[in-house]
Amino acid sequence: MNAQSPSAKIRSASPHRAGASPVCKTPSVGEAYRLSRIHAEGWNAAHRIVGSTLDALDGVQVESLNPYASDPERTRWNAGFTSALSS
């Protein structure tokens, strides 16, 4: 039996590299819900566009439709938009 001394340091389960950003945190329930609504906004935006117009959009034009300026909102809206294209 190998007992640790009271002054032994406890390491976290996931080691971090020096200078690396922390591991992504799980969003709170409220934040997860808000992001799901943003995903739905992107999905709805794609469904409001006429099919022939949607086919002509390139990546830059799709990005210009996104009302969010920063992540994670911008990424979630784009994910909703692109998932609507595949459904």
PDB file with SEQRES, HELIX, SHEET and CRYST1 records, atoms N, CA, C and O in Angstrom:
SEQRES   1 A   87  MET ASN ALA GLN SER PRO SER ALA LYS ILE ARG SER ALA          
SEQRES   2 A   87  SER PRO HIS ARG ALA GLY ALA SER PRO VAL CYS LYS THR          
SEQRES   3 A   87  PRO SER VAL GLY GLU ALA TYR ARG LEU SER ARG ILE HIS          
SEQRES   4 A   87  ALA GLU GLY TRP ASN ALA ALA HIS ARG ILE VAL GLY SER          
SEQRES   5 A   87  THR LEU ASP ALA LEU ASP GLY VAL GLN VAL GLU SER LEU          
SEQRES   6 A   87  ASN PRO TYR ALA SER ASP PRO GLU ARG THR ARG TRP ASN          
SEQRES   7 A   87  ALA GLY PHE THR SER ALA LEU SER SER                          
HELIX    1 AA1 VAL A   29  ARG A   48  1                                  20    
HELIX    2 AA2 GLY A   51  ALA A   56  1                                   6    
HELIX    3 AA3 GLY A   59  LEU A   65  1                                   7    
HELIX    4 AA4 GLU A   73  LEU A   85  1                                  13    
CRYST1    1.000    1.000    1.000  90.00  90.00  90.00 P 1           1          
ATOM      1  N   MET A   1       0.854  -1.183   0.000  1.00  0.00           N  
ATOM      2  CA  MET A   1       0.000   0.000   0.000  1.00  0.00           C  
ATOM      3  C   MET A   1       0.889   1.231   0.000  1.00  0.00           C  
ATOM      4  O   MET A   1       1.809   1.348   0.809  1.00  0.00           O  
ATOM      5  N   ASN A   2       0.606   2.141  -0.910  1.00  0.00           N  
ATOM      6  CA  ASN A   2       1.439   3.315  -1.083  1.00  0.00           C  
ATOM      7  C   ASN A   2       0.610   4.547  -0.754  1.00  0.00           C  
ATOM      8  O   ASN A   2      -0.235   4.947  -1.555  1.00  0.00           O  
ATOM      9  N   ALA A   3       0.825   5.140   0.369  1.00  0.00           N  
ATOM     10  CA  ALA A   3       0.047   6.305   0.790  1.00  0.00           C  
ATOM     11  C   ALA A   3       0.734   7.573   0.323  1.00  0.00           C  
ATOM     12  O   ALA A   3       1.959   7.680   0.370  1.00  0.00           O  
ATOM     13  N   GLN A   4      -0.058   8.532  -0.128  1.00  0.00           N  
ATOM     14  CA  GLN A   4       0.496   9.816  -0.538  1.00  0.00           C  
ATOM     15  C   GLN A   4       0.637  10.714   0.678  1.00  0.00           C  
ATOM     16  O   GLN A   4      -0.148  10.632   1.623  1.00  0.00           O  
ATOM     17  N   SER A   5       1.627  11.554   0.642  1.00  0.00           N  
ATOM     18  CA  SER A   5       1.787  12.511   1.731  1.00  0.00           C  
ATOM     19  C   SER A   5       0.726  13.590   1.609  1.00  0.00           C  
ATOM     20  O   SER A   5       0.255  13.854   0.502  1.00  0.00           O  
ATOM     21  N   PRO A   6       0.333  14.224   2.709  1.00  0.00           N  
ATOM     22  CA  PRO A   6      -0.705  15.259   2.657  1.00  0.00           C  
ATOM     23  C   PRO A   6      -0.341  16.420   1.738  1.00  0.00           C  
ATOM     24  O   PRO A   6      -1.228  17.129   1.260  1.00  0.00           O  
ATOM     25  N   SER A   7       0.929  16.621   1.489  1.00  0.00           N  
ATOM     26  CA  SER A   7       1.336  17.742   0.642  1.00  0.00           C  
ATOM     27  C   SER A   7       1.447  17.359  -0.835  1.00  0.00           C  
ATOM     28  O   SER A   7       1.851  18.185  -1.653  1.00  0.00           O  
ATOM     29  N   ALA A   8       1.094  16.120  -1.186  1.00  0.00           N  
ATOM     30  CA  ALA A   8       1.171  15.692  -2.583  1.00  0.00           C  
ATOM     31  C   ALA A   8       0.188  16.486  -3.427  1.00  0.00           C  
ATOM     32  O   ALA A   8      -0.942  16.746  -3.013  1.00  0.00           O  
ATOM     33  N   LYS A   9       0.635  16.863  -4.610  1.00  0.00           N  
ATOM     34  CA  LYS A   9      -0.221  17.621  -5.516  1.00  0.00           C  
ATOM     35  C   LYS A   9      -1.114  16.682  -6.301  1.00  0.00           C  
ATOM     36  O   LYS A   9      -0.684  15.606  -6.716  1.00  0.00           O  
ATOM     37  N   ILE A  10      -2.346  17.085  -6.502  1.00  0.00           N  
ATOM     38  CA  ILE A  10      -3.287  16.309  -7.293  1.00  0.00           C  
ATOM     39  C   ILE A  10      -3.327  16.920  -8.676  1.00  0.00           C  
ATOM     40  O   ILE A  10      -3.550  18.121  -8.829  1.00  0.00           O  
ATOM     41  N   ARG A  11      -3.110  16.090  -9.685  1.00  0.00           N  
ATOM     42  CA  ARG A  11      -3.119  16.566 -11.064  1.00  0.00           C  
ATOM     43  C   ARG A  11      -4.505  16.419 -11.655  1.00  0.00           C  
ATOM     44  O   ARG A  11      -5.262  15.517 -11.296  1.00  0.00           O  
ATOM     45  N   SER A  12      -4.821  17.318 -12.563  1.00  0.00           N  
ATOM     46  CA  SER A  12      -6.101  17.212 -13.251  1.00  0.00           C  
ATOM     47  C   SER A  12      -6.043  16.050 -14.234  1.00  0.00           C  
ATOM     48  O   SER A  12      -4.961  15.633 -14.648  1.00  0.00           O  
ATOM     49  N   ALA A  13      -7.197  15.535 -14.601  1.00  0.00           N  
ATOM     50  CA  ALA A  13      -7.276  14.395 -15.503  1.00  0.00           C  
ATOM     51  C   ALA A  13      -6.811  14.730 -16.912  1.00  0.00           C  
ATOM     52  O   ALA A  13      -6.330  13.852 -17.627  1.00  0.00           O  
ATOM     53  N   SER A  14      -6.947  15.986 -17.320  1.00  0.00           N  
ATOM     54  CA  SER A  14      -6.533  16.374 -18.665  1.00  0.00           C  
ATOM     55  C   SER A  14      -5.373  17.359 -18.586  1.00  0.00           C  
ATOM     56  O   SER A  14      -5.570  18.516 -18.216  1.00  0.00           O  
ATOM     57  N   PRO A  15      -4.176  16.917 -18.926  1.00  0.00           N  
ATOM     58  CA  PRO A  15      -3.019  17.812 -18.863  1.00  0.00           C  
ATOM     59  C   PRO A  15      -3.095  18.891 -19.944  1.00  0.00           C  
ATOM     60  O   PRO A  15      -3.643  18.661 -21.022  1.00  0.00           O  
ATOM     61  N   HIS A  16      -2.552  20.043 -19.653  1.00  0.00           N  
ATOM     62  CA  HIS A  16      -2.540  21.173 -20.593  1.00  0.00           C  
ATOM     63  C   HIS A  16      -1.108  21.456 -20.998  1.00  0.00           C  
ATOM     64  O   HIS A  16      -0.191  21.371 -20.182  1.00  0.00           O  
ATOM     65  N   ARG A  17      -0.925  21.792 -22.260  1.00  0.00           N  
ATOM     66  CA  ARG A  17       0.380  22.230 -22.728  1.00  0.00           C  
ATOM     67  C   ARG A  17       0.611  23.646 -22.243  1.00  0.00           C  
ATOM     68  O   ARG A  17      -0.329  24.424 -22.086  1.00  0.00           O  
ATOM     69  N   ALA A  18       1.845  23.965 -22.014  1.00  0.00           N  
ATOM     70  CA  ALA A  18       2.180  25.330 -21.608  1.00  0.00           C  
ATOM     71  C   ALA A  18       1.786  26.290 -22.712  1.00  0.00           C  
ATOM     72  O   ALA A  18       2.161  26.085 -23.867  1.00  0.00           O  
ATOM     73  N   GLY A  19       1.048  27.320 -22.390  1.00  0.00           N  
ATOM     74  CA  GLY A  19       0.637  28.323 -23.354  1.00  0.00           C  
ATOM     75  C   GLY A  19      -0.579  27.942 -24.169  1.00  0.00           C  
ATOM     76  O   GLY A  19      -1.053  28.749 -24.970  1.00  0.00           O  
ATOM     77  N   ALA A  20      -1.099  26.745 -23.994  1.00  0.00           N  
ATOM     78  CA  ALA A  20      -2.273  26.312 -24.755  1.00  0.00           C  
ATOM     79  C   ALA A  20      -3.539  26.858 -24.123  1.00  0.00           C  
ATOM     80  O   ALA A  20      -3.589  27.104 -22.918  1.00  0.00           O  
ATOM     81  N   SER A  21      -4.547  27.043 -24.934  1.00  0.00           N  
ATOM     82  CA  SER A  21      -5.811  27.515 -24.390  1.00  0.00           C  
ATOM     83  C   SER A  21      -6.477  26.377 -23.639  1.00  0.00           C  
ATOM     84  O   SER A  21      -6.260  25.212 -23.971  1.00  0.00           O  
ATOM     85  N   PRO A  22      -7.283  26.689 -22.635  1.00  0.00           N  
ATOM     86  CA  PRO A  22      -7.939  25.636 -21.870  1.00  0.00           C  
ATOM     87  C   PRO A  22      -8.903  24.839 -22.746  1.00  0.00           C  
ATOM     88  O   PRO A  22      -9.379  25.322 -23.774  1.00  0.00           O  
ATOM     89  N   VAL A  23      -9.173  23.638 -22.325  1.00  0.00           N  
ATOM     90  CA  VAL A  23     -10.098  22.769 -23.041  1.00  0.00           C  
ATOM     91  C   VAL A  23     -11.470  23.432 -23.067  1.00  0.00           C  
ATOM     92  O   VAL A  23     -11.865  24.089 -22.103  1.00  0.00           O  
ATOM     93  N   CYS A  24     -12.200  23.259 -24.179  1.00  0.00           N  
ATOM     94  CA  CYS A  24     -13.533  23.849 -24.308  1.00  0.00           C  
ATOM     95  C   CYS A  24     -14.397  23.445 -23.136  1.00  0.00           C  
ATOM     96  O   CYS A  24     -14.467  22.270 -22.775  1.00  0.00           O  
ATOM     97  N   LYS A  25     -15.036  24.399 -22.561  1.00  0.00           N  
ATOM     98  CA  LYS A  25     -15.933  24.126 -21.451  1.00  0.00           C  
ATOM     99  C   LYS A  25     -17.305  23.778 -21.995  1.00  0.00           C  
ATOM    100  O   LYS A  25     -17.708  24.265 -23.051  1.00  0.00           O  
ATOM    101  N   THR A  26     -18.009  22.947 -21.280  1.00  0.00           N  
ATOM    102  CA  THR A  26     -19.375  22.624 -21.640  1.00  0.00           C  
ATOM    103  C   THR A  26     -20.235  23.832 -21.307  1.00  0.00           C  
ATOM    104  O   THR A  26     -20.166  24.348 -20.191  1.00  0.00           O  
ATOM    105  N   PRO A  27     -21.047  24.295 -22.261  1.00  0.00           N  
ATOM    106  CA  PRO A  27     -21.865  25.475 -21.976  1.00  0.00           C  
ATOM    107  C   PRO A  27     -22.929  25.156 -20.921  1.00  0.00           C  
ATOM    108  O   PRO A  27     -23.363  24.013 -20.778  1.00  0.00           O  
ATOM    109  N   SER A  28     -23.329  26.180 -20.200  1.00  0.00           N  
ATOM    110  CA  SER A  28     -24.400  26.012 -19.222  1.00  0.00           C  
ATOM    111  C   SER A  28     -25.691  25.687 -19.960  1.00  0.00           C  
ATOM    112  O   SER A  28     -25.771  25.829 -21.180  1.00  0.00           O  
ATOM    113  N   VAL A  29     -26.688  25.254 -19.222  1.00  0.00           N  
ATOM    114  CA  VAL A  29     -27.973  24.901 -19.841  1.00  0.00           C  
ATOM    115  C   VAL A  29     -28.544  26.102 -20.585  1.00  0.00           C  
ATOM    116  O   VAL A  29     -29.025  25.961 -21.710  1.00  0.00           O  
ATOM    117  N   GLY A  30     -28.496  27.269 -19.975  1.00  0.00           N  
ATOM    118  CA  GLY A  30     -29.011  28.479 -20.618  1.00  0.00           C  
ATOM    119  C   GLY A  30     -28.238  28.848 -21.867  1.00  0.00           C  
ATOM    120  O   GLY A  30     -28.822  29.268 -22.866  1.00  0.00           O  
ATOM    121  N   GLU A  31     -26.910  28.691 -21.811  1.00  0.00           N  
ATOM    122  CA  GLU A  31     -26.067  29.010 -22.961  1.00  0.00           C  
ATOM    123  C   GLU A  31     -26.291  27.990 -24.078  1.00  0.00           C  
ATOM    124  O   GLU A  31     -26.342  28.362 -25.250  1.00  0.00           O  
ATOM    125  N   ALA A  32     -26.422  26.733 -23.732  1.00  0.00           N  
ATOM    126  CA  ALA A  32     -26.672  25.696 -24.732  1.00  0.00           C  
ATOM    127  C   ALA A  32     -28.007  25.952 -25.435  1.00  0.00           C  
ATOM    128  O   ALA A  32     -28.114  25.780 -26.649  1.00  0.00           O  
ATOM    129  N   TYR A  33     -29.011  26.359 -24.681  1.00  0.00           N  
ATOM    130  CA  TYR A  33     -30.313  26.654 -25.270  1.00  0.00           C  
ATOM    131  C   TYR A  33     -30.211  27.850 -26.222  1.00  0.00           C  
ATOM    132  O   TYR A  33     -30.753  27.816 -27.327  1.00  0.00           O  
ATOM    133  N   ARG A  34     -29.515  28.904 -25.790  1.00  0.00           N  
ATOM    134  CA  ARG A  34     -29.344  30.105 -26.622  1.00  0.00           C  
ATOM    135  C   ARG A  34     -28.641  29.749 -27.927  1.00  0.00           C  
ATOM    136  O   ARG A  34     -29.044  30.207 -28.996  1.00  0.00           O  
ATOM    137  N   LEU A  35     -27.595  28.935 -27.845  1.00  0.00           N  
ATOM    138  CA  LEU A  35     -26.869  28.535 -29.051  1.00  0.00           C  
ATOM    139  C   LEU A  35     -27.731  27.651 -29.950  1.00  0.00           C  
ATOM    140  O   LEU A  35     -27.599  27.702 -31.173  1.00  0.00           O  
ATOM    141  N   SER A  36     -28.611  26.842 -29.359  1.00  0.00           N  
ATOM    142  CA  SER A  36     -29.501  26.018 -30.183  1.00  0.00           C  
ATOM    143  C   SER A  36     -30.489  26.887 -30.939  1.00  0.00           C  
ATOM    144  O   SER A  36     -30.867  26.561 -32.064  1.00  0.00           O  
ATOM    145  N   ARG A  37     -30.911  27.991 -30.334  1.00  0.00           N  
ATOM    146  CA  ARG A  37     -31.816  28.918 -31.014  1.00  0.00           C  
ATOM    147  C   ARG A  37     -31.101  29.621 -32.163  1.00  0.00           C  
ATOM    148  O   ARG A  37     -31.709  29.878 -33.202  1.00  0.00           O  
ATOM    149  N   ILE A  38     -29.822  29.934 -31.991  1.00  0.00           N  
ATOM    150  CA  ILE A  38     -29.032  30.557 -33.059  1.00  0.00           C  
ATOM    151  C   ILE A  38     -28.862  29.567 -34.211  1.00  0.00           C  
ATOM    152  O   ILE A  38     -28.933  29.952 -35.378  1.00  0.00           O  
ATOM    153  N   HIS A  39     -28.639  28.301 -33.887  1.00  0.00           N  
ATOM    154  CA  HIS A  39     -28.563  27.250 -34.908  1.00  0.00           C  
ATOM    155  C   HIS A  39     -29.871  27.214 -35.694  1.00  0.00           C  
ATOM    156  O   HIS A  39     -29.858  27.112 -36.921  1.00  0.00           O  
ATOM    157  N   ALA A  40     -30.997  27.296 -34.992  1.00  0.00           N  
ATOM    158  CA  ALA A  40     -32.315  27.284 -35.644  1.00  0.00           C  
ATOM    159  C   ALA A  40     -32.514  28.514 -36.518  1.00  0.00           C  
ATOM    160  O   ALA A  40     -33.158  28.428 -37.563  1.00  0.00           O  
ATOM    161  N   GLU A  41     -31.972  29.657 -36.108  1.00  0.00           N  
ATOM    162  CA  GLU A  41     -32.064  30.868 -36.940  1.00  0.00           C  
ATOM    163  C   GLU A  41     -31.375  30.647 -38.281  1.00  0.00           C  
ATOM    164  O   GLU A  41     -31.905  31.024 -39.326  1.00  0.00           O  
ATOM    165  N   GLY A  42     -30.195  30.035 -38.248  1.00  0.00           N  
ATOM    166  CA  GLY A  42     -29.478  29.753 -39.492  1.00  0.00           C  
ATOM    167  C   GLY A  42     -30.245  28.776 -40.364  1.00  0.00           C  
ATOM    168  O   GLY A  42     -30.314  28.942 -41.582  1.00  0.00           O  
ATOM    169  N   TRP A  43     -30.822  27.755 -39.737  1.00  0.00           N  
ATOM    170  CA  TRP A  43     -31.614  26.758 -40.463  1.00  0.00           C  
ATOM    171  C   TRP A  43     -32.811  27.423 -41.126  1.00  0.00           C  
ATOM    172  O   TRP A  43     -33.096  27.175 -42.297  1.00  0.00           O  
ATOM    173  N   ASN A  44     -33.511  28.268 -40.378  1.00  0.00           N  
ATOM    174  CA  ASN A  44     -34.677  28.975 -40.920  1.00  0.00           C  
ATOM    175  C   ASN A  44     -34.288  29.930 -42.042  1.00  0.00           C  
ATOM    176  O   ASN A  44     -35.019  30.073 -43.022  1.00  0.00           O  
ATOM    177  N   ALA A  45     -33.144  30.581 -41.902  1.00  0.00           N  
ATOM    178  CA  ALA A  45     -32.685  31.510 -42.946  1.00  0.00           C  
ATOM    179  C   ALA A  45     -32.481  30.769 -44.267  1.00  0.00           C  
ATOM    180  O   ALA A  45     -32.841  31.277 -45.329  1.00  0.00           O  
ATOM    181  N   ALA A  46     -31.909  29.579 -44.201  1.00  0.00           N  
ATOM    182  CA  ALA A  46     -31.693  28.803 -45.431  1.00  0.00           C  
ATOM    183  C   ALA A  46     -33.024  28.385 -46.046  1.00  0.00           C  
ATOM    184  O   ALA A  46     -33.153  28.365 -47.270  1.00  0.00           O  
ATOM    185  N   HIS A  47     -33.997  28.057 -45.234  1.00  0.00           N  
ATOM    186  CA  HIS A  47     -35.296  27.626 -45.758  1.00  0.00           C  
ATOM    187  C   HIS A  47     -36.142  28.785 -46.293  1.00  0.00           C  
ATOM    188  O   HIS A  47     -37.096  28.558 -47.036  1.00  0.00           O  
ATOM    189  N   ARG A  48     -35.808  30.003 -45.930  1.00  0.00           N  
ATOM    190  CA  ARG A  48     -36.538  31.166 -46.451  1.00  0.00           C  
ATOM    191  C   ARG A  48     -36.051  31.582 -47.834  1.00  0.00           C  
ATOM    192  O   ARG A  48     -36.727  32.346 -48.523  1.00  0.00           O  
ATOM    193  N   ILE A  49     -34.893  31.091 -48.245  1.00  0.00           N  
ATOM    194  CA  ILE A  49     -34.321  31.465 -49.536  1.00  0.00           C  
ATOM    195  C   ILE A  49     -34.857  30.523 -50.612  1.00  0.00           C  
ATOM    196  O   ILE A  49     -34.908  29.309 -50.414  1.00  0.00           O  
ATOM    197  N   VAL A  50     -35.246  31.077 -51.724  1.00  0.00           N  
ATOM    198  CA  VAL A  50     -35.764  30.294 -52.852  1.00  0.00           C  
ATOM    199  C   VAL A  50     -34.661  29.356 -53.335  1.00  0.00           C  
ATOM    200  O   VAL A  50     -33.496  29.747 -53.403  1.00  0.00           O  
ATOM    201  N   GLY A  51     -35.029  28.115 -53.672  1.00  0.00           N  
ATOM    202  CA  GLY A  51     -34.074  27.086 -54.076  1.00  0.00           C  
ATOM    203  C   GLY A  51     -33.120  27.501 -55.172  1.00  0.00           C  
ATOM    204  O   GLY A  51     -31.924  27.227 -55.081  1.00  0.00           O  
ATOM    205  N   SER A  52     -33.621  28.159 -56.215  1.00  0.00           N  
ATOM    206  CA  SER A  52     -32.747  28.557 -57.325  1.00  0.00           C  
ATOM    207  C   SER A  52     -31.721  29.603 -56.874  1.00  0.00           C  
ATOM    208  O   SER A  52     -30.586  29.605 -57.349  1.00  0.00           O  
ATOM    209  N   THR A  53     -32.115  30.474 -55.974  1.00  0.00           N  
ATOM    210  CA  THR A  53     -31.187  31.477 -55.442  1.00  0.00           C  
ATOM    211  C   THR A  53     -30.170  30.810 -54.528  1.00  0.00           C  
ATOM    212  O   THR A  53     -28.988  31.153 -54.548  1.00  0.00           O  
ATOM    213  N   LEU A  54     -30.630  29.863 -53.733  1.00  0.00           N  
ATOM    214  CA  LEU A  54     -29.766  29.159 -52.797  1.00  0.00           C  
ATOM    215  C   LEU A  54     -28.654  28.414 -53.524  1.00  0.00           C  
ATOM    216  O   LEU A  54     -27.514  28.391 -53.061  1.00  0.00           O  
ATOM    217  N   ASP A  55     -28.983  27.808 -54.658  1.00  0.00           N  
ATOM    218  CA  ASP A  55     -27.979  27.086 -55.443  1.00  0.00           C  
ATOM    219  C   ASP A  55     -26.892  28.013 -55.980  1.00  0.00           C  
ATOM    220  O   ASP A  55     -25.760  27.580 -56.195  1.00  0.00           O  
ATOM    221  N   ALA A  56     -27.222  29.270 -56.197  1.00  0.00           N  
ATOM    222  CA  ALA A  56     -26.268  30.219 -56.769  1.00  0.00           C  
ATOM    223  C   ALA A  56     -25.379  30.884 -55.720  1.00  0.00           C  
ATOM    224  O   ALA A  56     -24.418  31.566 -56.076  1.00  0.00           O  
ATOM    225  N   LEU A  57     -25.678  30.700 -54.446  1.00  0.00           N  
ATOM    226  CA  LEU A  57     -24.882  31.345 -53.395  1.00  0.00           C  
ATOM    227  C   LEU A  57     -23.533  30.665 -53.243  1.00  0.00           C  
ATOM    228  O   LEU A  57     -23.434  29.438 -53.248  1.00  0.00           O  
ATOM    229  N   ASP A  58     -22.490  31.487 -53.108  1.00  0.00           N  
ATOM    230  CA  ASP A  58     -21.179  30.923 -52.792  1.00  0.00           C  
ATOM    231  C   ASP A  58     -20.897  31.153 -51.305  1.00  0.00           C  
ATOM    232  O   ASP A  58     -21.706  31.765 -50.608  1.00  0.00           O  
ATOM    233  N   GLY A  59     -19.777  30.675 -50.831  1.00  0.00           N  
ATOM    234  CA  GLY A  59     -19.436  30.769 -49.406  1.00  0.00           C  
ATOM    235  C   GLY A  59     -19.405  32.189 -48.869  1.00  0.00           C  
ATOM    236  O   GLY A  59     -19.830  32.438 -47.741  1.00  0.00           O  
ATOM    237  N   VAL A  60     -18.905  33.118 -49.668  1.00  0.00           N  
ATOM    238  CA  VAL A  60     -18.821  34.523 -49.245  1.00  0.00           C  
ATOM    239  C   VAL A  60     -20.221  35.104 -49.086  1.00  0.00           C  
ATOM    240  O   VAL A  60     -20.487  35.838 -48.135  1.00  0.00           O  
ATOM    241  N   GLN A  61     -21.103  34.781 -50.004  1.00  0.00           N  
ATOM    242  CA  GLN A  61     -22.479  35.290 -49.920  1.00  0.00           C  
ATOM    243  C   GLN A  61     -23.217  34.702 -48.725  1.00  0.00           C  
ATOM    244  O   GLN A  61     -23.983  35.402 -48.062  1.00  0.00           O  
ATOM    245  N   VAL A  62     -22.992  33.421 -48.446  1.00  0.00           N  
ATOM    246  CA  VAL A  62     -23.614  32.798 -47.276  1.00  0.00           C  
ATOM    247  C   VAL A  62     -23.102  33.478 -46.007  1.00  0.00           C  
ATOM    248  O   VAL A  62     -23.883  33.772 -45.102  1.00  0.00           O  
ATOM    249  N   GLU A  63     -21.799  33.728 -45.940  1.00  0.00           N  
ATOM    250  CA  GLU A  63     -21.223  34.398 -44.770  1.00  0.00           C  
ATOM    251  C   GLU A  63     -21.806  35.804 -44.584  1.00  0.00           C  
ATOM    252  O   GLU A  63     -21.955  36.267 -43.454  1.00  0.00           O  
ATOM    253  N   SER A  64     -22.132  36.475 -45.680  1.00  0.00           N  
ATOM    254  CA  SER A  64     -22.692  37.824 -45.574  1.00  0.00           C  
ATOM    255  C   SER A  64     -24.121  37.806 -45.023  1.00  0.00           C  
ATOM    256  O   SER A  64     -24.605  38.818 -44.519  1.00  0.00           O  
ATOM    257  N   LEU A  65     -24.789  36.662 -45.119  1.00  0.00           N  
ATOM    258  CA  LEU A  65     -26.140  36.536 -44.558  1.00  0.00           C  
ATOM    259  C   LEU A  65     -26.112  36.342 -43.048  1.00  0.00           C  
ATOM    260  O   LEU A  65     -27.102  36.609 -42.366  1.00  0.00           O  
ATOM    261  N   ASN A  66     -24.979  35.877 -42.523  1.00  0.00           N  
ATOM    262  CA  ASN A  66     -24.855  35.578 -41.098  1.00  0.00           C  
ATOM    263  C   ASN A  66     -24.854  36.880 -40.288  1.00  0.00           C  
ATOM    264  O   ASN A  66     -23.976  37.722 -40.478  1.00  0.00           O  
ATOM    265  N   PRO A  67     -25.838  37.054 -39.382  1.00  0.00           N  
ATOM    266  CA  PRO A  67     -25.925  38.301 -38.631  1.00  0.00           C  
ATOM    267  C   PRO A  67     -24.964  38.393 -37.449  1.00  0.00           C  
ATOM    268  O   PRO A  67     -24.885  39.443 -36.812  1.00  0.00           O  
ATOM    269  N   TYR A  68     -24.242  37.340 -37.143  1.00  0.00           N  
ATOM    270  CA  TYR A  68     -23.363  37.322 -35.967  1.00  0.00           C  
ATOM    271  C   TYR A  68     -21.930  37.620 -36.367  1.00  0.00           C  
ATOM    272  O   TYR A  68     -21.437  37.128 -37.382  1.00  0.00           O  
ATOM    273  N   ALA A  69     -21.268  38.434 -35.553  1.00  0.00           N  
ATOM    274  CA  ALA A  69     -19.914  38.872 -35.869  1.00  0.00           C  
ATOM    275  C   ALA A  69     -18.826  38.003 -35.244  1.00  0.00           C  
ATOM    276  O   ALA A  69     -17.694  38.000 -35.726  1.00  0.00           O  
ATOM    277  N   SER A  70     -19.146  37.270 -34.187  1.00  0.00           N  
ATOM    278  CA  SER A  70     -18.103  36.510 -33.508  1.00  0.00           C  
ATOM    279  C   SER A  70     -18.589  35.127 -33.093  1.00  0.00           C  
ATOM    280  O   SER A  70     -19.786  34.839 -33.087  1.00  0.00           O  
ATOM    281  N   ASP A  71     -17.626  34.286 -32.749  1.00  0.00           N  
ATOM    282  CA  ASP A  71     -17.919  32.927 -32.291  1.00  0.00           C  
ATOM    283  C   ASP A  71     -18.295  32.949 -30.814  1.00  0.00           C  
ATOM    284  O   ASP A  71     -17.853  33.846 -30.095  1.00  0.00           O  
ATOM    285  N   PRO A  72     -19.071  32.021 -30.345  1.00  0.00           N  
ATOM    286  CA  PRO A  72     -19.551  30.810 -30.997  1.00  0.00           C  
ATOM    287  C   PRO A  72     -20.831  31.023 -31.804  1.00  0.00           C  
ATOM    288  O   PRO A  72     -21.288  30.117 -32.501  1.00  0.00           O  
ATOM    289  N   GLU A  73     -21.405  32.214 -31.707  1.00  0.00           N  
ATOM    290  CA  GLU A  73     -22.674  32.476 -32.383  1.00  0.00           C  
ATOM    291  C   GLU A  73     -22.558  32.335 -33.891  1.00  0.00           C  
ATOM    292  O   GLU A  73     -23.412  31.719 -34.529  1.00  0.00           O  
ATOM    293  N   ARG A  74     -21.500  32.905 -34.465  1.00  0.00           N  
ATOM    294  CA  ARG A  74     -21.324  32.871 -35.916  1.00  0.00           C  
ATOM    295  C   ARG A  74     -21.202  31.434 -36.421  1.00  0.00           C  
ATOM    296  O   ARG A  74     -21.780  31.082 -37.449  1.00  0.00           O  
ATOM    297  N   THR A  75     -20.455  30.613 -35.702  1.00  0.00           N  
ATOM    298  CA  THR A  75     -20.276  29.214 -36.083  1.00  0.00           C  
ATOM    299  C   THR A  75     -21.583  28.437 -35.976  1.00  0.00           C  
ATOM    300  O   THR A  75     -21.895  27.628 -36.850  1.00  0.00           O  
ATOM    301  N   ARG A  76     -22.350  28.675 -34.910  1.00  0.00           N  
ATOM    302  CA  ARG A  76     -23.602  27.937 -34.733  1.00  0.00           C  
ATOM    303  C   ARG A  76     -24.633  28.316 -35.789  1.00  0.00           C  
ATOM    304  O   ARG A  76     -25.358  27.449 -36.278  1.00  0.00           O  
ATOM    305  N   TRP A  77     -24.713  29.609 -36.153  1.00  0.00           N  
ATOM    306  CA  TRP A  77     -25.647  30.031 -37.205  1.00  0.00           C  
ATOM    307  C   TRP A  77     -25.266  29.349 -38.510  1.00  0.00           C  
ATOM    308  O   TRP A  77     -26.127  28.826 -39.217  1.00  0.00           O  
ATOM    309  N   ASN A  78     -23.973  29.354 -38.830  1.00  0.00           N  
ATOM    310  CA  ASN A  78     -23.501  28.735 -40.074  1.00  0.00           C  
ATOM    311  C   ASN A  78     -23.794  27.232 -40.075  1.00  0.00           C  
ATOM    312  O   ASN A  78     -24.158  26.677 -41.112  1.00  0.00           O  
ATOM    313  N   ALA A  79     -23.640  26.578 -38.940  1.00  0.00           N  
ATOM    314  CA  ALA A  79     -23.941  25.144 -38.850  1.00  0.00           C  
ATOM    315  C   ALA A  79     -25.422  24.893 -39.120  1.00  0.00           C  
ATOM    316  O   ALA A  79     -25.772  23.923 -39.792  1.00  0.00           O  
ATOM    317  N   GLY A  80     -26.283  25.747 -38.609  1.00  0.00           N  
ATOM    318  CA  GLY A  80     -27.710  25.610 -38.870  1.00  0.00           C  
ATOM    319  C   GLY A  80     -28.039  25.816 -40.338  1.00  0.00           C  
ATOM    320  O   GLY A  80     -28.847  25.088 -40.913  1.00  0.00           O  
ATOM    321  N   PHE A  81     -27.411  26.806 -40.932  1.00  0.00           N  
ATOM    322  CA  PHE A  81     -27.644  27.102 -42.348  1.00  0.00           C  
ATOM    323  C   PHE A  81     -27.231  25.919 -43.210  1.00  0.00           C  
ATOM    324  O   PHE A  81     -27.991  25.476 -44.071  1.00  0.00           O  
ATOM    325  N   THR A  82     -26.024  25.408 -42.978  1.00  0.00           N  
ATOM    326  CA  THR A  82     -25.532  24.306 -43.806  1.00  0.00           C  
ATOM    327  C   THR A  82     -26.302  23.010 -43.545  1.00  0.00           C  
ATOM    328  O   THR A  82     -26.478  22.206 -44.461  1.00  0.00           O  
ATOM    329  N   SER A  83     -26.759  22.796 -42.320  1.00  0.00           N  
ATOM    330  CA  SER A  83     -27.536  21.577 -42.065  1.00  0.00           C  
ATOM    331  C   SER A  83     -28.884  21.632 -42.781  1.00  0.00           C  
ATOM    332  O   SER A  83     -29.423  20.594 -43.163  1.00  0.00           O  
ATOM    333  N   ALA A  84     -29.426  22.821 -42.964  1.00  0.00           N  
ATOM    334  CA  ALA A  84     -30.678  22.956 -43.704  1.00  0.00           C  
ATOM    335  C   ALA A  84     -30.484  22.616 -45.179  1.00  0.00           C  
ATOM    336  O   ALA A  84     -31.406  22.119 -45.826  1.00  0.00           O  
ATOM    337  N   LEU A  85     -29.321  22.873 -45.701  1.00  0.00           N  
ATOM    338  CA  LEU A  85     -29.039  22.573 -47.102  1.00  0.00           C  
ATOM    339  C   LEU A  85     -29.005  21.070 -47.360  1.00  0.00           C  
ATOM    340  O   LEU A  85     -29.322  20.613 -48.458  1.00  0.00           O  
ATOM    341  N   SER A  86     -28.623  20.319 -46.354  1.00  0.00           N  
ATOM    342  CA  SER A  86     -28.523  18.868 -46.517  1.00  0.00           C  
ATOM    343  C   SER A  86     -29.825  18.149 -46.162  1.00  0.00           C  
ATOM    344  O   SER A  86     -29.927  16.934 -46.331  1.00  0.00           O  
ATOM    345  N   SER A  87     -30.814  18.889 -45.674  1.00  0.00           N  
ATOM    346  CA  SER A  87     -32.079  18.224 -45.305  1.00  0.00           C  
ATOM    347  C   SER A  87     -33.140  18.382 -46.375  1.00  0.00           C  
ATOM    348  O   SER A  87     -34.254  17.883 -46.218  1.00  0.00           O  
TER     349      SER A  87                                                      
END                                                                             
